[in-house]
C-alpha cells in the first residue's frame, strides 16, 4: 500500500487497525516506518509458516520464473546461488538519461521492462535512446502492482535532500519520501538485486543516522548489502571528479560473498580528448560578456577545465573536470569552462554527456541547452554502473 499520500491522521488509524504501537508523538515519516516494519514482520511470519509446512514443493504462482526468492523457497531443495535463465528483467526508477538501463542492457542478459521519471526532458531523451518507453509520472503516484515483475531494481533516487550543496534536510524533505516508495515496490516484487546511487553525503547525513535507517530497512528485507563511495575519475579513466555512493543489495549469500565494489584504478584520459573539434560560437565568451574580465584573467591554460562560481573562477589542477551539476547550465554557478584555440567557452551539452561516460552514439534530442545540461548533471555516471552491471550479471547468470 502507498502510505506516502496518506495524512498523519489516516496513518494513525492504520496503526490502530493493525495494532501497531509506538506511533504517539511520531512524525509522519516515522509512522510510515513503523507500519512498513510491522507489515514486513507479518509477511515474514507467514513465510516461515509456509516454509515449515511444506519444504518440498514450490508454489509457482508466487514466484517470478526469472528469479528465485530465498524467503519463500526451501533452500535445501533448490539451488539459489545463481539464476538459470538467459535474460533477467530490470526496472529503472528516476531513470533520467537511462544510464542504468544502458549499462545493464549492454550486458546482453538484461531487459528493462519499466522505467519512470517525472520530468518531460527525461522522457524525451530516454525514449529517443531506448525501445522501452519511459513512464512519465511521479513514482509516488504509481501503484506498485502496475509495475511489472522484475529481478533487478535500480534507482538514482533524488539526491538533493542529502547533498552538501543543498539544505541537507534528509527524510524531512518530501523528495526523500520516494525511498519509502522504493521499499513498497521491493515488498511487492521482491527483486533479487537492488542497486541504488546517491551523493556521498548520504553516508554522513545527520551523523550517519539517515544511512543507518536505509541499511536497516534493506537488511530487514533479507538483503546482503555492499556499499562504497566510488569516484568516476579513479576507476573508469573518464576525467570527471564525481564521488557517489553505490549501494548493491543481494538476496543470495553466495553471490554476495563473491561480489565486491573494489575496482582497479585506471589512468585518466586527457581533458582535450573529450572535447569537440568544432563548437558553435554561442558557447564562447566575448568582450560583451558580463564576466569577460573575470574569465579572461583567470582562464589561461588549455587541457584544463575551470569552473565559474558566481564571483570567482576555480582551476581544477588534477587534470579532471569538476563534478558536473544540474544547475551548470543556468549561467551563474558551477559552469565548466575551457580554453581552446578559438577562445574561452563553456563545455557543450555533448561534452558534458561525454564526461559522464555516454558514447557518441547516445542521441541528444532537440531541446534547450539548459535541459540538456540539467540531464547531464543529474545523470548516473555510466562507466561506473557498467562496471557494477558487468560484475553482478556475471555472478548472477550461469
ZAMI-96171 format. One line per 10 residues: number of its first residue (from 1); their letters; for each residue z, x, y negated of C-alpha. Coordinates in Angstrom, 2 decimals, decimal comma. Layout:
BEGIN
NUM	a	Z:X:Y | ...
//
This chain:
BEGIN
1	xxxxxxxxxx	0,00:0,00:0,00 | -0,77:1,14:-3,54 | 2,57:1,32:-5,34 | 1,43:3,15:-8,47 | 0,27:-0,02:-10,21 | 3,47:-1,91:-9,38 | 6,09:-2,48:-12,06 | 9,51:-0,94:-11,65 | 10,96:-4,42:-11,02 | 8,43:-5,04:-8,25
11	xxxxxxxxxx	9,26:-1,69:-6,67 | 12,98:-2,50:-6,75 | 12,27:-5,80:-4,97 | 10,24:-3,92:-2,32 | 13,25:-1,65:-1,77 | 15,46:-4,69:-1,31 | 13,00:-6,32:1,09 | 12,72:-3,14:3,14 | 16,47:-2,48:2,92 | 15,86:0,88:1,25
21	xxxxxxxxxx	18,94:2,19:-0,52 | 19,37:4,60:-3,43 | 16,95:3,04:-5,91 | 19,56:2,12:-8,50 | 19,13:4,11:-11,72 | 16,00:5,86:-10,43 | 12,77:6,31:-12,37 | 9,60:4,62:-11,16 | 8,16:7,78:-9,54 | 11,43:8,38:-7,70
31	xxxxxxxxxx	11,45:4,79:-6,40 | 7,89:5,22:-5,13 | 9,01:8,38:-3,36 | 11,88:6,50:-1,71 | 9,53:3,78:-0,48 | 6,88:6,17:0,90 | 9,50:8,29:2,63 | 11,02:5,17:4,14 | 7,67:3,99:5,42 | 6,94:7,41:6,91
41	xxxxxxxxxx	10,19:7,27:8,85 | 9,33:3,81:10,19 | 5,84:4,93:11,21 | 7,26:7,99:12,97 | 9,83:5,87:14,81 | 7,13:3,53:16,10 | 5,01:6,53:17,10 | 7,87:8,05:19,06 | 8,46:4,78:20,93 | 4,79:4,51:21,85
51	xxxxxxxxxx	4,68:8,13:23,00 | 7,77:7,68:25,18 | 6,48:4,51:26,79 | 3,02:5,83:27,57 | 2,49:9,55:27,95 | -0,71:9,42:29,99 | -3,02:7,10:28,08 | -4,55:7,12:24,65 | -5,27:4,04:22,57 | -8,81:4,75:21,39
61	xxxxxxxxxx	-8,54:2,01:18,79 | -6,08:4,09:16,79 | -7,81:7,46:16,97 | -10,63:8,83:14,88 | -13,10:10,07:17,52 | -13,83:13,16:15,46 | -10,22:14,27:15,28 | -7,04:14,37:17,30 | -3,82:13,11:15,72 | -0,95:15,03:17,29
71	xxxxxxxxxx	1,54:12,44:16,09 | 0,14:9,70:18,35 | -1,11:11,64:21,38 | 0,99:13,30:24,06 | 0,17:16,98:23,63 | 0,90:17,69:27,30 | -2,14:15,70:28,38 | -4,77:16,73:25,84 | -5,76:19,94:24,04 | -5,12:19,53:20,30
81	xxxxxxxxxx	-5,72:23,16:19,33 | -9,35:22,76:18,43 | -11,72:19,86:17,88 | -14,61:19,39:20,27 | -17,24:17,94:18,01 | -20,35:19,16:16,27 | -19,54:17,62:12,90 | -16,36:16,79:11,01 | -16,05:14,23:8,24 | -14,55:15,01:4,85
91	xxxxxxxxxx	-13,70:13,29:1,59 | -13,81:14,96:-1,82 | -11,32:13,45:-4,28 | -11,58:14,14:-8,04 | -14,86:15,71:-6,97 | -16,20:16,72:-10,39 | -19,05:19,12:-9,66 | -18,61:18,76:-5,89 | -17,50:22,32:-5,13 | -15,51:21,25:-2,07
101	xxxxxxxxxx	-18,44:19,18:-0,80 | -20,84:22,06:-1,34 | -18,60:24,62:0,40 | -17,77:22,54:3,46 | -21,23:21,07:3,97 | -22,67:24,58:3,68 | -20,90:25,46:6,94 | -23,32:23,09:8,68 | -20,44:21,47:10,54 | -19,06:19,04:7,95
111	xxxxxxxxxx	-20,44:15,88:6,35 | -18,94:14,37:3,22 | -18,50:10,62:3,73 | -16,73:9,77:0,46 | -16,27:11,29:-2,98 | -14,82:9,98:-6,19 | -14,25:10,76:-9,83 | -13,61:8,59:-12,88 | -15,94:10,12:-15,49 | -19,67:9,41:-15,77
121	xxxxxxxxxx	-20,81:13,06:-16,15 | -19,20:13,86:-12,79 | -21,15:11,13:-11,06 | -24,32:12,27:-12,80 | -24,06:15,88:-11,69 | -22,71:15,06:-8,21 | -25,42:12,52:-7,42 | -28,04:14,98:-8,66 | -26,95:17,60:-6,14 | -25,81:15,67:-3,05
131	xxxxxxxxxx	-27,33:12,94:-0,89 | -23,99:11,17:-0,67 | -23,32:9,21:-3,85 | -20,05:9,54:-5,72 | -17,80:6,52:-6,24 | -17,15:6,23:-9,98 | -13,65:4,79:-10,11 | -10,04:5,69:-10,79 | -8,60:6,73:-7,43 | -5,50:4,60:-8,05
141	xxxxxxxxxx	-7,76:1,54:-8,17 | -9,39:2,24:-4,81 | -7,98:0,56:-1,71 | -7,18:3,22:0,89 | -8,76:1,01:3,56 | -12,08:1,18:1,67 | -12,14:4,96:2,12 | -13,93:5,96:5,35 | -12,02:7,68:8,14 | -12,14:11,44:7,85
151	xxxxxxxxxx	-10,93:14,71:9,34 | -10,63:16,69:6,10 | -9,24:15,59:2,74 | -9,94:17,83:-0,24 | -8,99:17,50:-3,87 | -8,50:19,48:-7,03 | -6,10:16,90:-8,41 | -5,54:16,76:-12,21 | -4,00:19,99:-13,42 | -3,09:19,05:-17,00
161	xxxxxxxxxx	0,41:17,79:-16,10 | 1,27:21,25:-14,75 | -0,91:23,54:-16,88 | 0,62:26,22:-19,10 | -1,89:25,14:-21,74 | -0,68:21,53:-21,56 | 2,69:19,86:-22,10 | 3,82:20,58:-18,52 | 5,15:17,05:-18,04 | 4,56:17,14:-14,29
171	xxxxxxxxxx	5,32:13,90:-12,47 | 6,27:12,29:-15,80 | 2,57:12,47:-16,71 | 0,59:9,44:-15,48 | -2,23:11,72:-14,34 | 0,06:13,29:-11,71 | 0,65:9,86:-10,14 | -2,56:10,40:-8,19 | -0,60:12,74:-5,92 | 1,22:9,70:-4,55
181	xxxxxxxxxx	-2,15:8,07:-4,02 | -3,26:11,11:-2,03 | -0,20:10,62:0,17 | -1,09:6,96:0,66 | -4,58:7,98:1,81 | -3,07:10,55:4,17 | -0,68:7,95:5,59 | -3,55:5,58:6,29 | -6,16:8,01:7,64 | -4,08:10,93:8,94
191	xxxxxxxxxx	-6,68:13,69:8,44 | -6,28:16,86:10,48 | -6,67:19,02:7,37 | -5,77:18,63:3,71 | -6,90:21,17:1,09 | -5,58:20,88:-2,46 | -6,21:23,01:-5,56 | -4,32:23,21:-8,85 | -3,28:25,58:-11,62 | -0,94:28,40:-10,65
201	xxxxxxxxxx	1,79:26,97:-12,87 | 2,26:24,20:-10,31 | 4,43:26,63:-8,33 | 6,85:27,35:-11,18 | 6,79:23,98:-12,95 | 10,28:22,53:-13,51 | 11,88:25,63:-11,97 | 9,92:25,10:-8,76 | 11,21:21,56:-8,17 | 7,77:19,95:-8,52
211	xxxxxxxxxx	6,24:22,19:-5,86 | 9,19:21,65:-3,54 | 8,60:17,88:-3,77 | 4,92:18,37:-2,94 | 5,69:20,62:0,03 | 8,34:18,27:1,39 | 6,05:15,25:1,15 | 3,40:17,11:3,14 | 5,71:18,64:5,75 | 7,36:15,25:6,25
221	xxxxxxxxxx	3,92:14,12:7,37 | 3,90:16,80:10,07 | 1,59:19,26:8,32 | 2,00:23,00:8,54 | 1,39:24,40:5,06 | -0,26:27,62:3,92 | -0,48:28,22:0,17 | -1,36:31,09:-2,12 | -2,46:31,81:-5,67 | -5,99:33,22:-5,45
231	xxxxxxxxxx	-7,94:34,94:-8,23 | -11,70:34,44:-8,17 | -12,34:37,87:-9,68 | -10,41:39,71:-6,96 | -11,71:38,15:-3,76 | -15,24:36,93:-4,49 | -16,87:39,54:-6,69 | -17,58:36,90:-9,37 | -16,07:38,42:-12,53 | -14,07:35,44:-13,80
241	xxxxxxxxxx	-10,30:35,73:-14,06 | -9,32:32,40:-12,53 | -5,97:32,09:-10,79 | -5,43:28,85:-8,91 | -3,09:27,77:-6,15 | -4,70:26,59:-2,94 | -2,66:24,52:-0,52 | -4,05:24,19:3,00 | -2,29:21,68:5,27 | -2,99:21,78:9,00
251	xxxxxxxxxx	-1,80:19,43:11,74 | -2,41:21,78:14,66 | 0,22:24,50:15,00 | -2,24:26,61:16,98 | -4,87:26,53:14,21 | -2,19:27,08:11,57 | -0,93:30,21:13,35 | -4,43:31,69:13,21 | -5,20:30,67:9,64 | -4,45:32,74:6,56
261	xxxxxxxxxx	-5,28:32,73:2,86 | -5,34:36,52:2,74 | -8,79:37,75:1,76 | -10,03:41,27:1,10 | -10,70:42,30:-2,48 | -14,35:42,65:-3,45 | -15,89:44,82:-6,17 | -16,71:42,81:-9,27 | -20,26:42,26:-10,39 | -21,22:43,43:-13,84
271	xxxxxxxxxx	-20,97:40,80:-16,56 | -24,59:41,42:-17,51 | -25,80:40,50:-14,02 | -24,64:36,91:-14,54 | -26,27:36,39:-17,93 | -29,59:34,68:-18,56 | -32,54:36,69:-19,82 | -33,88:34,07:-22,19 | -31,41:31,97:-24,20 | -32,06:29,18:-26,67
281	xxxxxxxxxx	-31,35:30,19:-30,27 | -28,90:27,29:-30,66 | -26,26:29,29:-28,79 | -26,36:32,20:-31,26 | -24,06:32,69:-34,24 | -25,69:33,36:-37,60 | -24,57:34,14:-41,12 | -24,44:30,39:-41,70 | -21,75:30,02:-39,01 | -18,28:29,37:-40,46
291	xxxxxxxxxx	-16,79:32,02:-38,18 | -19,53:34,61:-38,70 | -17,38:37,30:-40,33 | -14,72:36,97:-37,64 | -17,08:37,24:-34,68 | -19,32:39,88:-36,32 | -16,40:42,23:-36,93 | -14,80:41,82:-33,52 | -17,64:41,45:-31,02 | -19,14:44,92:-30,73
301	xxxxxxxxxx	-19,78:45,64:-27,03 | -22,34:44,39:-24,57 | -21,48:43,67:-20,92 | -18,19:42,20:-22,15 | -17,01:38,62:-22,55 | -14,95:37,79:-25,63 | -13,01:34,63:-26,30 | -12,83:32,85:-29,63 | -9,39:31,25:-30,01 | -9,43:29,35:-33,31
311	xxxxxxxxxx	-8,15:32,13:-35,57 | -8,95:35,32:-33,69 | -11,32:36,85:-31,17 | -9,96:38,45:-27,99 | -11,84:41,05:-25,96 | -11,47:41,00:-22,21 | -11,02:44,62:-21,21 | -11,04:44,05:-17,45 | -14,80:43,56:-17,06 | -14,12:39,87:-16,45
321	xxxxxxxxxx	-14,84:36,55:-18,05 | -11,61:34,90:-19,22 | -10,65:31,70:-17,43 | -13,21:29,04:-18,27 | -11,59:25,88:-19,64 | -12,58:22,25:-20,11 | -12,35:22,49:-23,90 | -14,51:25,59:-24,31 | -17,49:23,50:-25,43 | -15,72:21,72:-28,27
331	xxxxxxxxxx	-16,31:24,67:-30,60 | -12,80:25,54:-31,69 | -10,89:27,04:-28,79 | -11,40:29,22:-25,72 | -15,10:29,68:-26,49 | -16,55:32,50:-24,33 | -18,81:34,81:-26,36 | -21,09:37,73:-25,55 | -23,23:40,22:-27,41 | -26,78:40,68:-26,14
341	xxxxxxxxxx	-29,92:42,31:-27,54 | -30,53:39,31:-29,78 | -27,07:38,88:-31,24 | -23,71:37,19:-30,70 | -23,72:33,93:-28,77 | -21,79:31,54:-26,59 | -22,17:31,57:-22,85 | -24,67:28,87:-21,94 | -23,65:25,99:-19,64 | -25,73:27,52:-16,86
351	xxxxxxxxxx	-23,95:30,84:-17,26 | -20,58:29,09:-17,08 | -21,59:27,50:-13,78 | -22,71:30,93:-12,58 | -19,29:32,36:-13,44 | -17,84:29,54:-11,33 | -19,97:30,75:-8,42 | -22,59:27,99:-8,36 | -26,06:29,20:-7,28 | -29,20:28,91:-9,38
361	xxxxxxxxxx	-30,35:26,11:-7,04 | -27,45:23,93:-8,20 | -29,02:21,44:-10,61 | -27,70:20,71:-14,10 | -28,89:17,23:-15,15 | -29,74:16,33:-18,72 | -26,52:15,61:-20,60 | -24,70:17,01:-23,61 | -23,66:20,66:-23,58 | -20,09:19,51:-24,25
371	xxxxxxxxxx	-20,12:17,52:-20,99 | -21,57:20,43:-19,02 | -19,01:22,85:-20,44 | -16,22:20,46:-19,51 | -17,55:20,03:-15,99 | -17,80:23,79:-15,54 | -14,32:24,38:-16,96 | -12,77:21,77:-14,68 | -14,65:22,87:-11,57 | -13,05:24,33:-8,49
381	xxxxxxxxxx	-14,17:27,93:-8,01 | -16,99:27,56:-5,48 | -16,88:31,00:-3,78 | -13,13:30,69:-3,22 | -13,42:27,36:-1,41 | -16,36:28,76:0,54 | -14,05:31,46:1,89 | -11,46:28,85:2,82 | -14,00:26,46:4,36 | -15,68:29,13:6,49
391	xxxxxxxx	-12,37:30,39:7,85 | -10,93:26,96:8,53 | -14,00:25,45:10,17 | -14,47:28,49:12,41 | -10,98:27,79:13,80 | -11,27:24,02:13,90 | -14,53:23,64:15,82 | -15,42:25,36:19,06
//
